[in-house]
């Protein structure tokens, strides 16, 4: 689909103008969006399809531009359609601008009635979206929210193909820890800030197990992103809000569904953390994510998230079940794209002892001195990428967790 100018006379654009003119300025706040939602729900099917196809044109251009995200609506968008391409977010001028009412109509048109009601109640909605064009299916993770009382939408493209785990450049020992064929139990965490590629890494690991080991995998997500086709494993996908009530409920229910691997897309709260530890205690292999910037911070965060009365027990349980922490960042590369940098913590006996004794400050040094079993600090991996001429010296320093140590490593070259 080609981009349509904002001043075009296409049926969809004319319909948006016509509908937006019916929204009274006397209706404000959430009632305004309920009014728009009711108007959308009562449109004839052909008009809803017309608006949906117009909206899908934004996503088609997003895919063609290799954009990771799109933003529409809300006060901050200034009426524009914004794309994030290789880390930089900019408005796409060829689409022109849309009024707040036009944006709300387009956004609410892709929601179900139940989703709209949830959004009105909670002022936020996470969901998945897909469309098919030329026999090619594109999937997106989406979030609808309010920005200065205007409906706003962010969508993130879900990779159509899973990256091979070999592309992640893990040490053979780490690959063994990630594989059900070699290690049947334990907690493996993939951490990083939002947009650091955690989900993509987890999908690569799940894909590896699906194609190499006979077993059962349960994926719990909010929403489900990449959909795995069962191969050697039977893969079940359970979306929070649609297939299960919460991450905690989905994790508890998984124990009755005969899994070998349980993937909990995010450990958002203490209940989910405690449930994940219990599942791992029962002899399952559990993968999950945290929003932390380093492996050591991940250990501290898990303990800090649980009630004080449980922390002593969590220190001990975490030391027993933790197998590996992969903390990652996407760093701007010299070719104008982004490259993965990672810190890898393997739960060796000395690391487990440090966790049990609450001496996490000792772990960074253990990581830096244990490359023989696959460990590496973020600074060591950034140095590797710099030596391979894939990133600049400036970005090696900017993305380091320990900038003093990064400077020392660069001076040793």
C-alpha positions in Angstrom: 0.0 0.0 0.0 1.3 3.5 -0.8 1.1 6.3 1.6 -2.0 8.5 1.1 -1.6 12.2 1.6 -3.6 13.8 4.4 -5.4 16.1 1.9 -6.4 13.2 -0.4 -9.9 12.5 -1.4 -9.8 8.7 -0.7 -13.1 7.2 0.6 -11.4 6.3 3.9 -10.1 9.8 4.5 -13.3 11.4 3.5 -15.2 9.1 5.9 -12.8 10.0 8.7 -13.5 13.7 8.2 -17.2 13.1 8.0 -17.3 11.0 11.2 -15.0 13.3 13.2 -17.3 16.3 12.4 -20.2 14.4 14.2 -18.3 14.6 17.5 -19.6 17.4 19.6 -17.2 19.7 21.4 -19.5 19.6 24.4 -18.6 16.0 25.1 -15.2 15.8 26.9 -13.0 13.3 28.7 -13.5 9.6 28.5 -17.2 10.2 27.6 -15.9 11.6 24.3 -14.1 8.4 23.5 -17.1 6.3 24.5 -19.2 8.4 22.1 -16.7 7.8 19.3 -16.5 4.1 20.2 -20.3 3.7 20.0 -20.3 5.5 16.7 -17.6 3.2 15.3 -19.5 0.1 16.6 -22.6 1.1 14.7 -20.9 1.7 11.4 -21.8 -0.6 8.5 -19.2 -3.4 8.0 -18.0 -2.0 4.7 -17.1 1.4 6.3 -15.3 -0.3 9.2 -13.3 -2.4 6.7 -12.5 0.8 4.7 -11.1 2.5 7.8 -9.2 -0.6 8.9 -7.6 -1.1 5.5 -6.5 2.6 5.6 -5.0 2.1 9.0 -3.3 -1.1 7.8 -1.5 1.1 5.2 0.4 2.7 8.1 1.6 -0.8 9.2 2.4 -1.8 5.6 4.7 1.3 5.3 6.1 0.5 8.7 7.1 -3.0 7.5 8.6 -1.6 4.3 10.7 0.9 6.2 12.0 -1.7 8.7 10.5 0.3 11.5 10.2 -1.4 14.9 7.4 0.9 16.3 4.7 3.2 15.2 2.9 5.9 17.2 -0.5 7.4 16.4 -2.8 9.8 18.2 -2.5 11.6 21.5 -1.4 15.2 22.2 2.3 14.4 21.8 2.0 13.0 18.3 0.8 16.5 17.0 -1.5 14.6 14.6 1.4 12.8 12.9 2.2 9.2 12.3 5.6 8.4 13.9 7.9 5.5 13.1 11.0 4.3 14.9 13.6 3.1 12.4 16.9 1.7 13.8 16.4 3.5 17.1 15.4 7.0 15.8 11.7 8.0 16.1 10.4 10.6 13.6 7.1 11.6 12.0 6.4 10.4 8.5 5.5 13.6 6.7 3.9 11.8 3.7 0.9 10.8 5.8 0.1 14.4 6.8 -1.7 15.0 10.1 -4.9 13.7 11.6 -7.2 15.3 14.2 -7.6 13.8 17.6 -11.1 12.5 16.6 -9.8 10.9 13.4 -7.0 9.2 15.3 -9.5 7.9 17.9 -11.8 6.6 15.3 -9.0 4.7 13.5 -7.6 3.3 16.8 -11.0 2.3 18.3 -12.0 0.7 15.0 -9.4 -2.0 15.3 -10.6 -2.9 18.9 -13.3 -5.4 19.8 -16.2 -4.2 21.9 -14.8 -5.9 24.9 -11.4 -4.3 24.4 -13.0 -0.9 24.1 -14.8 -1.4 27.4 -11.6 -2.5 29.1 -9.8 0.6 27.8 -12.6 2.9 29.1 -12.4 1.3 32.5 -8.6 1.0 32.9 -7.5 3.9 30.6 -5.0 1.4 29.1 -5.1 -1.7 27.0 -2.4 -4.2 25.9 -3.4 -6.4 22.9 -2.0 -8.1 19.8 -3.0 -7.2 16.2 -2.4 -8.8 12.9 -3.2 -8.2 9.3 -2.5 -10.1 6.0 -1.4 -8.6 2.8 -0.2 -10.5 -0.3 -0.4 -13.8 1.7 2.0 -12.3 4.2 0.9 -12.1 7.9 2.3 -9.3 10.0 1.8 -9.3 13.8 2.1 -6.4 16.3 2.2 -5.9 20.0 0.0 -2.9 20.8 -0.8 -0.5 23.7 -3.7 2.0 23.7 -3.6 4.7 26.3 -4.5 8.3 27.0 -2.2 11.3 26.4 -3.7 14.6 27.7 -7.2 12.9 27.4 -6.6 12.0 23.7 -6.4 8.4 22.6 -2.9 7.3 21.6 -1.5 4.1 20.2 1.9 2.4 20.1 2.5 -0.7 18.1 5.7 -2.8 18.0 6.4 -5.1 15.1 6.8 -8.7 16.0 9.6 -10.4 14.0 8.1 -12.6 11.3 11.1 -15.0 11.6 12.9 -16.0 14.7 16.6 -15.2 14.8 18.8 -18.3 15.1 20.2 -18.7 18.5 23.6 -19.2 16.9 23.4 -15.5 15.9 23.4 -14.5 19.6 27.0 -15.8 19.9 26.7 -17.7 23.2 29.5 -19.8 24.7 28.8 -23.6 24.3 28.4 -23.9 28.0 25.7 -21.3 28.0 23.9 -23.0 25.1 23.8 -26.2 27.1 22.2 -24.3 30.0 19.6 -22.9 27.6 18.8 -26.3 26.1 16.4 -28.7 27.6 18.5 -31.6 26.2 21.3 -30.7 28.6 19.6 -29.0 31.5 16.1 -30.0 32.6 15.5 -27.4 35.3 16.5 -24.0 36.5 15.6 -20.3 36.2 17.0 -18.4 33.2 16.5 -14.7 33.0 16.8 -12.3 30.0 16.9 -8.7 31.2 17.2 -5.3 29.8 15.4 -2.0 29.3 12.3 -1.8 27.2 13.2 -2.2 23.5 16.4 -4.1 24.2 15.3 -7.2 22.3 14.5 -9.4 25.3 11.5 -11.0 23.6 13.4 -11.8 20.5 16.2 -13.5 22.5 13.6 -15.6 24.4 11.9 -16.6 21.1 15.2 -17.7 19.7 15.8 -19.9 22.8 12.3 -21.3 22.6 12.7 -22.0 18.9 16.0 -23.8 19.5 14.3 -26.1 22.0 11.2 -26.6 19.9 13.3 -27.9 17.0 15.8 -30.0 18.9 14.2 -31.6 22.0 10.9 -33.6 22.5 8.8 -32.0 25.2 6.2 -29.5 26.1 6.5 -25.7 26.2 4.0 -23.2 27.6 4.4 -19.5 26.7 2.6 -17.0 28.8 2.6 -13.5 27.4 0.8 -10.1 27.6 0.2 -10.1 24.7 1.5 -13.2 22.8 4.0 -12.0 20.3 5.8 -14.5 18.1 3.6 -17.6 17.6 5.7 -20.8 17.5 4.6 -23.8 15.4 4.9 -27.1 17.3 7.7 -29.2 16.0 9.5 -31.6 18.3 7.8 -29.9 21.2 4.1 -29.1 21.6 4.0 -25.4 22.2 1.0 -23.8 24.0 0.4 -20.0 23.9 -1.6 -18.4 26.7 -2.3 -14.7 26.5 -3.0 -12.8 29.7 -6.5 -11.4 29.6 -7.6 -13.7 26.9 -6.5 -17.2 27.8 -5.6 -16.7 31.4 -6.3 -14.0 34.0 -2.7 -13.0 34.9 0.9 -14.1 34.7 0.6 -15.6 38.2 -2.6 -17.5 37.4 -1.1 -18.7 34.0 2.1 -19.9 35.8 0.1 -21.8 38.4 -2.1 -23.3 35.8 0.9 -24.4 33.8 1.8 -26.9 36.5 -1.3 -28.9 35.6 -0.5 -28.8 31.8 2.5 -31.1 31.8 5.2 -28.7 30.6 9.0 -29.2 30.5 9.5 -25.5 29.8 7.5 -22.5 31.1 8.2 -19.1 29.6 6.7 -16.2 31.6 7.2 -13.2 29.4 7.6 -10.8 32.3 8.0 -11.1 36.1 6.1 -8.0 36.8 5.3 -8.4 40.5 6.2 -10.3 43.7 3.4 -12.8 43.2 4.7 -13.8 39.7 8.3 -13.9 41.0 7.3 -16.2 43.9 5.3 -18.4 41.5 8.2 -18.7 39.1 10.5 -19.8 41.9 8.0 -22.4 43.0 7.7 -23.8 39.4 11.4 -24.0 39.1 11.6 -25.7 42.5 9.2 -28.3 41.2 11.8 -29.4 38.6 10.8 -27.3 35.5 12.9 -25.1 33.3 11.6 -21.5 33.5 12.5 -18.6 31.3 11.5 -15.0 32.1 12.4 -11.3 31.8 13.1 -8.4 34.0 13.6 -4.7 33.3 17.1 -4.4 34.7 20.4 -3.2 33.1 22.8 -5.7 34.5 23.0 -9.3 35.7 23.9 -8.3 39.3 21.0 -5.8 39.4 18.7 -8.6 38.3 19.5 -10.7 41.3 19.0 -7.7 43.7 15.8 -6.7 42.0 14.2 -10.1 42.4 14.8 -10.0 46.1 13.8 -6.4 46.5 10.4 -7.0 44.8 9.2 -9.6 47.3 7.9 -8.7 50.8 10.6 -8.2 53.5 9.3 -11.3 55.4 10.0 -13.5 52.3 13.4 -12.0 51.3 15.6 -14.4 53.4 13.9 -17.4 51.8 14.2 -15.9 48.3 17.9 -15.4 48.7 18.2 -19.1 49.4 15.8 -20.3 46.7 17.3 -18.1 44.1 20.7 -19.4 44.8 19.4 -22.9 44.4 17.4 -22.5 41.1 19.2 -19.7 39.2 21.1 -21.0 36.2 21.8 -18.0 34.0 21.1 -14.3 33.5 21.5 -12.7 30.1 21.4 -8.9 30.3 21.3 -7.1 27.0 21.3 -3.8 25.1 20.9 -2.8 21.5 23.8 -0.5 20.6 23.9 1.8 17.5 26.3 0.2 15.0 28.6 1.8 12.5 26.3 0.7 9.6 23.4 2.8 11.0 21.6 -0.2 12.5 21.8 -1.7 15.9 23.8 -4.6 17.3 23.2 -6.8 20.4 25.6 -6.4 23.4 25.1 -8.7 26.3 26.3 -9.5 29.8 26.1 -13.2 30.8 26.1 -14.5 34.3 26.3 -18.3 34.8 25.3 -19.5 38.3 28.5 -21.3 39.2 29.1 -22.6 42.7 30.9 -19.4 43.7 28.1 -17.2 42.3 25.5 -19.3 44.2 27.5 -18.9 47.4 27.6 -15.2 46.9 23.8 -15.0 46.4 23.2 -17.2 49.5 25.5 -14.9 51.5 23.9 -11.7 50.0 27.3 -10.7 48.7 26.1 -9.7 45.2 28.8 -7.0 45.0 31.3 -9.8 44.5 29.6 -11.2 41.4 30.8 -8.6 38.8 34.4 -9.7 39.4 33.4 -13.3 39.1 31.8 -12.6 35.8 34.8 -10.8 34.4 37.2 -13.7 35.4 35.0 -16.6 34.1 35.1 -16.4 30.3 36.0 -20.1 30.3 32.5 -21.1 31.3 30.7 -18.5 29.1 30.5 -15.5 31.4 31.2 -12.0 30.2 30.5 -8.5 31.5 28.7 -5.9 29.4 32.0 -4.0 29.2 33.9 -7.0 27.8 31.2 -7.6 25.1 31.3 -3.9 24.2 35.0 -4.1 23.8 34.6 -7.1 21.6 32.1 -5.2 19.3 34.5 -2.2 19.2 37.5 -4.4 18.3 35.3 -6.0 15.5 34.7 -2.4 14.2 30.9 -2.8 14.7 30.4 0.0 17.1 32.2 3.3 17.9 34.4 3.9 20.9 31.9 6.6 22.0 29.0 4.2 22.0 31.1 1.6 23.8 31.5 4.1 26.6 27.9 5.4 26.4 26.3 1.9 26.8 28.7 0.6 29.4 27.2 -0.1 32.9 30.6 0.5 34.5 32.2 3.3 32.6 35.4 3.4 34.6 36.0 -0.3 33.8 35.1 0.3 30.1 37.8 3.0 30.0 40.3 0.7 31.5 39.5 -2.1 29.0 39.8 0.3 26.0 43.2 1.6 27.4 44.5 -2.0 27.5 44.1 -2.4 23.7 
